[in-house]
């Protein structure tokens, strides 16, 4: 766009316009052309490509070339951001000396689905302005690795200021609050996705919070993420406020498998709280190789715990806590595999591993359309038929109860053996909780205006992923979201809906029919890339920020439902009544036929 500029230049030399068409495929700039006025004559030249083909991205990271024009400097700066360096040494070369010192690239990383055009305006011989426009912002990551999505993709433009420094153009001013920026595809390649664990607010179980961390010190970074506290969305269901009084005094060190964690405290830690902190540290470091225990240190001395220390070579290690102690508070230790070998066939419940059959006169020969089995007591079941929801203990005629609730989707037992039931009604979604034969209706403000299609509780029992429908612009739209299970005075409610995006680098999954927890922060979905296509299974993280993993499908029949075992085995039921299992080997195995429901 032409504009009249101030700055003392004569009218014939008022501007530079870059016609650089930026394609940030894989998050890196492709070349364009820049037009520069020299008197009344215009000269253009091409810039070499910065990447190879999109399936095998090779980024060339170099400092600024001598004599580079403003657009070249911005181009090179953005390319340098696409390849993580711990100190961003190359990127700082594109900045003035003062800005290179003050710039904090990891303070806030903006993530875009794509980037648009670059416009360069020369203000005078010594200053220039470069405007990057038509950006599609999807979210940002702060210094603690916490991702915050924007409610919907926002088109924006950002501006850079440049000056001449020793005869070379350098960036003197970045957009306000900008640390770094990259596209979603490149972010997925540069940042690691890790779980940061916190205790739930009302029971001794760990709840994960996703963090996105660049390569760095893997002893220090996870602990800094922990002590920064949970994300704003997760915080209300965690016991974590006390972490604000604690920080790292120095970098943790490991010796003989024991990680010493030096702490700075504003308030003393008693033994009970110190044990909780040691468990959290162990949970957040246990994925690293070689670690067998952690130890909290204050001013060079181990902190006492309410837990026996480990013994190495016959010697007790004071203040130490074995990482295996995390199993006591890890929700995944509660097995999910047994009940996932259970299906409904011809009105009967069938154990696939043993061939045992069970039926009950309460539902008779009615077709079972939904099935749940209590993992801790597998003969405790719930089935959905046209007659309602039947729940209780198999092989007992008096131990079964019926809930006259039509439109129920597949129910689920939680870790405490409580049964969660949801049904689509004319008013929206009806939520019930059954325990000890008693059924109560729950408040569910998170589901207001939504019609339930499927749901799954996370292993921790405090988060729930939901597939629902809403009517927008006269059409039904699928929504996938995360809600909190909030407990107050013994009463549960479903609150704080948060959308899960299923769009990545141009790939969208607009239609979802079922969902299951693949990991503590990863879900499996049955979805389609287009309503006219056959559905398949995809694994995605609950922030929707990293690339989906395509599991695929076992055959030609549409998929109806899925479940995931604690060991990662995935089970699907298709429209033809066939049940298949899948493992990471990529092989589908047919388990049975004529099935109508999968637990």
N, C-alpha and C positions, 0 to 999 in steps of 0.2 A: 504494500500500500504506500503511495506517495504521500509525503507530508512535508510541510515547510518547517525547517529546523532553525533554531537560534544557534549562535555560536560564532559569528563573525565570518563565516565562509560566504563567498559570493554565490549568487543564485545558481550559477552553472555547476557548482560543486557541492550542492546541498546534501547529497545523500549517497548511501550505498544500499543496494537492495540485494539480499541473498535469495536466490531462487532454489535454495537447497531443499529438495524434497526428502525429508528424513524418513527412512523406514527402519524402525527399531526392531527388526526381526531378531529374535534372541537377545533383545535388549541392547543392541549395539548399532551405532549409526552406519548407514550406508552412504555412499558418496552422492554428491550433487554438483551443482555448479554455482559459482559466485561471480557476480557482476560488479566491477569496480570502476568508478569514473576516473579517468586521467584527463583533466581538461574536458573537452567535449567528446572525447573518444572513449568507447567502452570496450573493455577486454574481458574475456571469460576463460576459465580453464577448468579442467576436471580434477577431482580429487580421487586418489586410489581407494578401492574398497577396503574396509576395515575387517570384513568377515568373509569366510568361505560360504559354502552352501549351508542352509539352515539345519540340515540333519547332522552336520559335523562342524559345529562352530569352533573356529580358531580365531581368537582375538589377538590382534597385534597391539600391544601396549607400549607406547613410546612417549617420550616427553615432547614438548613443543618444538616444531621445526623452526629454524632461523628464518625470519622474514614472514612468518605466518600471519595471515590476515585474521580479523576478529572471528569470522565464522569458522576458520580453521582451529582457532584456540578453543572455542566452545565445543566444536566437534571432537577435538582431541581430549578435552576434559571429560566429556560424557563417555567417550570410549574407555578412558582410564578408570571410570567408576564401574564399568561392567566387569572388571576382573579384580577381585578383592586383594588388597595388600594390607597387612596389619597396620602400617602407618600411613597408607595412601601417599607414598613418596612420589610416585609418578604424577598423580592428580595434583599435588601441591605445586608442582613445577609450572602449572598453568596459571597460578595465582600470583598476585603481588606478594612481596616479602611479608608485609603486615598481615594480609589475609591468610597466607599460608600458615602463620603461627596461630591465629585465632580460630580458624575453621575447625569445627568439630563434626566430621563426616558421619559419625554414628549416632549423633544426637537425635536425628530423625531421618529415616529413609523413606522417601515417597515411592510408592509402587504404582506403576501405570500399566494398563492393558496395551497401550500403544502410544506413540508420540507422533506429532504432526510436523508442521513446517517451521523452518528457521528463517527469521527476518532480521537482517542486520542493518542498523542505521548508524552512519558516521556523524557524530555531533560536531566535531572539529578535528583538527590534525592529531589531537592528543587523547580524545575520548570517543567511545563508541558504546552503543547499546544493542544487545542481541536479544531478540524475543523468540522464545520457543512456544509455539501456540498449538491449539487443537490437541492438548494432552488429555488422556482419559484416565483420571485418577481413580484407583479402586481402594486404596488404603495407605496406611503408613505404619512403620515399625519404629518404636522408640529405642532409647539406649539400653533398656532392659530386655529387648527382644519381644516386647508385647505388641501384637498387631491390632490395629483398630481399622475396621472397614468403614468406608463411607456408605451411607444408606443406599445410594445408587451412584453409578459411575458419573463423575463430574468432569465436564470439559473445562479446562482452564488453560491459562497461558502464564509463563514465568519469564522474568527478564533478568539479564546479566549486564553489569556495567564493566567496561574495559578501559584501561588507560595505557599509554605508552610508558614503559619502564626500561630505561637504557636502550631505547630504540626498538623494543619489542612489545607487541600487544600482550597484556596480561589481564586476568580478571581481577577487578578491584572490589566488586560488590556482588554478592550472591542474593537470590531471592530471600526475603525474610523467613527465618526458621528452617531454611533448607540445609540439611546435612548432606544427604546424598539422594540420588534418584536412579531408578532402573526399571526396566519392564518386568512384568510378572514372570516371563520365561527365564530371563537372566537371573532374577532373584532366586528362583527355584534352583538354579545351578550354583549360585554363590553362597547361599545361606543354608545352614543345617537346621532341620526341624527336630527339636528335643522337647521332652516333657519336663516341666518343673512341678514338683509335688508339694502339696500343702495338706494339712489335716482338715477334714470336714468339721463344721462347727459343732455338731452334736453327737458324733460317734468317732471311734478311733479307726478311721479309714482314710487312706490317701486319695486325694482328688487331683488329677493332673491339669496343668495349664500349659498350653503350647507356647514355646519360645522359639524365635528364629535368631540363630547366632552365627556369626561368621567364623571361619577358621581362626583359632587363637589358642589361648591357654585353657585347656579343657579341665584342669583342676579348679581354676579360678572362675571362669565364666559361668558354669552352672550354679555355683554358690552365690555369685553376685546376683544372678537372676532370682534365686530363692530369696535372698535378703531384700531385694527390691519389692517383694510382695506380689500377690496375685494381680491379674488383670482386673479392671473395674467390674467386668461382667461376673467373674467368678468370686470376687471378694466377699459378697454377702453370705455365701454358704461355706466359708472357711473360717478357721480359727487362726488368724495370721497377723492381727494388729500388733502383737508383741514383737514381731520381727523388726519393726521400725527402730527399736532400741539397740540393734545389733548391726555391726559391719565387719568387714574383713580388715584386720590390722596389717596384714601382709599376704603375700602369695602362699597358698598351701603347699606343703612339701610331702612327698611320699617316700617312705623308707621301709623296706621289707614288707610291702603291701599295706602299711598303715599310713593313712593320710592325716597329718597334723594340720589342723585348721586354726590359725591364729585369729582371735576375735578381739574387737574393741567394743566395750559395753558401756551404755549410759545408765543401765540399771543392772544390779547383780542377777545372776541366774541361779535359781534353786535347783536341786538335783532333778526334780520332776520335769521342770521346763527344759533343763539342759539335756535330759534324755530325749524329750520330744525333738529338740533341735538336732541332736545327733542322729536320730532316726531320719529326719528330713534330709540332712546332709548325705547320709548313706543312700537314701532313695535316689537322690539326684546325682550321685557319683557312681552307683553300682554298675552302670553300663560300661564303664571304662575298664580296660584290661588291667589285671594285676592287683586290683584293690580288694583287700580282704576285711579291712576295718577302717573306721574313722575315729579321730580323737579331737575334742575341742580343747583349745589352749588359750589361756589368758595370761599375759605377761610371762610366757615361758613355762607355765605350770598347767598340767591337765585339769580339766574341770570334772568334778565328781558327778557320777550318774547313778540313777536308780536301776542299774543293770549290771550284771557281772561282766568283767573285762574278758578279752580273749587271752589265750595262752599261746605263746610262740616258743618252741624249743624248751618247753617246761617252765617258762617264765611268764608270769602275768604282766600284761601291758596296762598300767593304770589308766583309767579314764577312757579306755577303748570300747568301741561297740562294733560287733561284726556286721557286715553288710547283709548277711543272711537274716538278721533280726527284722529286716524290713518285711519279710514274709508274714509277720504277725499282723501287719496293717495294710497289706497289699490286697486289694479286692480281687485281683485275678487269681489268687490262691484258691478261692472258692471255685470249684470246678464247674464248667459249663458243658463238658463234653457228653456226659451220660444222657441227659434229656434230649440232646440233639440227635441221638440215635433212635428217636421215637417219632412215629408218624401215625396218622389216622388212615385206616383202610376199611371200607365197607362197614362203617359205624363202629369199628373196633380200634383200640389203641394197640399198636404193635411195636415191640422192642426189636429193632433191626439186628442188634448184636446177638440176641438170644433166641429170637423167634417167638417169645411169649406174647400171647394175645389176652387183652382184657376188654370187657364190655360192662355195661351197667344198664339196668332196666330203666333208669331215669330218663335216658335219652334213646333207649331201644336201638332201632336200626336207622335212626335219622342220620343223615349225612353230616359229618363233622367238618365244619369249615374253618375252625380255629382251634389251636391246641397249645396248651402250656403245661410244663412239667416242672415241679419244684426240684432244683438241682440237689438240694440237701436231703430230700426225702422223695425219691422219684415216683412213688406210688400216689403222691398228692398231685392231682391233675386239675386242669380246667379245660372244658371243651365248649365250643360255640356251635350251636345248631339253630335250626329255624324255631326251636322251642325256647331259646334263651341261652344263658350261660350256666353250665353245670360245673360245680367244683367241690372237691373233697378228696377222700381217700378211696382208691380202687379196692375192690373185693369186699367192700362194706356197703350194705344197702342203706344203712341209716346215717352213714357219715357223709353223704352227698347233699349238696344244697343247690337250689336253682334260683337264678336271678333272672326275672322276666324282663330282659332288656334286649330289644330287637336292634339290629344294625351294629352289633358288637364286632370289633375287629379282633385280631389275635391277642389274647391276654398275656400277662407275664407275671411270674413270681419274682419278688426281689430277694435280696440277700437274707432278710429276716423271715422269709416265708410268707410275706403278705402278697395278696393277689391284686394286681392292677387290671382294671377293666375299663375300656373306653368304647363308646358307641356313637355313631353319627345319628343325630336327630334333626328334626325340622328346625330346632332352635340353634343347632351348631354341634357341640360335642358334650356328651355326658361322661363324667369321670367318676368311677367308683373304686373304693379300696376295701378289700375283704380280709379280715383276720379273725381267727378264733370263731368262725361262723357268723360274725357280725359284719354288716356291710354299711359303709357310710359314703355319702356323696361329697366329693371334694370341690372346693373352689378352684377354678382354672382360668384366671384372668389372662394368662398367656395365650389361651386358645380362643379368646373372644372373636367371633366373626369367622372362625375356621371350622371346616368339617373334617373330622379325623379320617384318615385312610390307613395309617399304620403308625406304630410307635415302638421304641425299644429303650428300656432303662440301661444306663451305663453300668458296668460292674460295680462302681462305687455307690450306686443307688441314689445319687444326688443330682445327676444330669439325665436328661431324656432327649432322644432325638425323635422328631415327629415328622411324618409325611401328612400333609393336610391339603385341602382345596379351599380356594376362595373364588368368588365371582368378581371379575374385573372387566369392565367394558363389555358386559354381556356374555363373557366367556369364562369357563372354569379354568383356573390356573393352579398348577401344582406349586406348593411351597414346601421347602425342606428347612427345618429349623431346630434349634437347640433351646430347651427350656430348663429351668431349675426346679428341683423338688425342694421346697422350702418347708421346714417344720417349725411350728410355733405352738407351744403348750400342747404337744402331742397331736396336733392337727397338721396335715400335709396340704399343700396347695402347689399348683403349677404356675410359675411366674417367670417374667423376664424373657420373652421370646427373642431369639437372635437368629436371623436368617443365615443359612449356610449357602454360599454361592457355589453353583455347579457350572461355572463358566471359566475356562482357562485358555488364554491365547487363541481365541476364536472357536474353541470347542465348547459347546453348550450341551447340557443334559436337561432339557426342559420338562421331560415327563418322567417322574419317579413313582414306582408302584410299591416298593418295599425297601426296608432298611434294616441293618444289623450292625452291631459294634464289631469291627475287625480288630481294633486295638483300643487302647485307652483314650486315644485322641483321633482315631481313624475309623471311618465307617465304610461299610459295603452297601451299595445301592443297586437295585434293579432299575435301570433307566434306559432311555433311548436318546440318541442324538437328534432324532427327528421323529415326530409322531407317526410317520409312515414307515419307519424302519422297525425291524425286530429288536426287542430289548436285549440287554446284556448286563453283566455284573461289572461294576467299577468300584475301585477303592479310592477314597478321597479323605483328606484331613478335614476336621470339622470347621476350619476357617476357610476352606476352599481356596487357599492361597497357592498350594503346590499342585503339580500336574497329577491328574487322575491316573491310576494304574488300571489298565484294561484287563480284567480277568477273562471276560468272554462269556461264552454260553456252550452248553453241552450238545445241543441239537437244534432242530428247526422249530420246535414248538415254543410259543411264548412262555417266559418265566412268570411264575405267580408269586412265590415267596422264597425267602432265604433265611438261613441262620448261620452263625459262626461259632465254632467250639473254642474253648480256651486255648487249645494248641494251634489254632489258626486254620483248622479244617473248615471248609465252607460247604454248606449243603443247600441245594436248590430243589424246588418243586416246580415242574412245568405244567402247562395246561393239559397235557395228555395224561397226567397222573404219575409221571415218572420222577423219581427222586435220585439225584446225583450228588456225589461228593467231589470236592476239588482240593488239591494240596498245591503247595508252591512248586511242585514238579511240573505243574501245568497240565496234569492229566485229570480228565473227568471219568468217574467210575459210577456206573449205574448200580443203585442199591435196591430198588424195588419199583413196582408198578402199581397202578390202581389206587394211588394215594390221593387223599383229598385235603390233607393238612399236614403241616410240618411244625414241630415244636421249636 
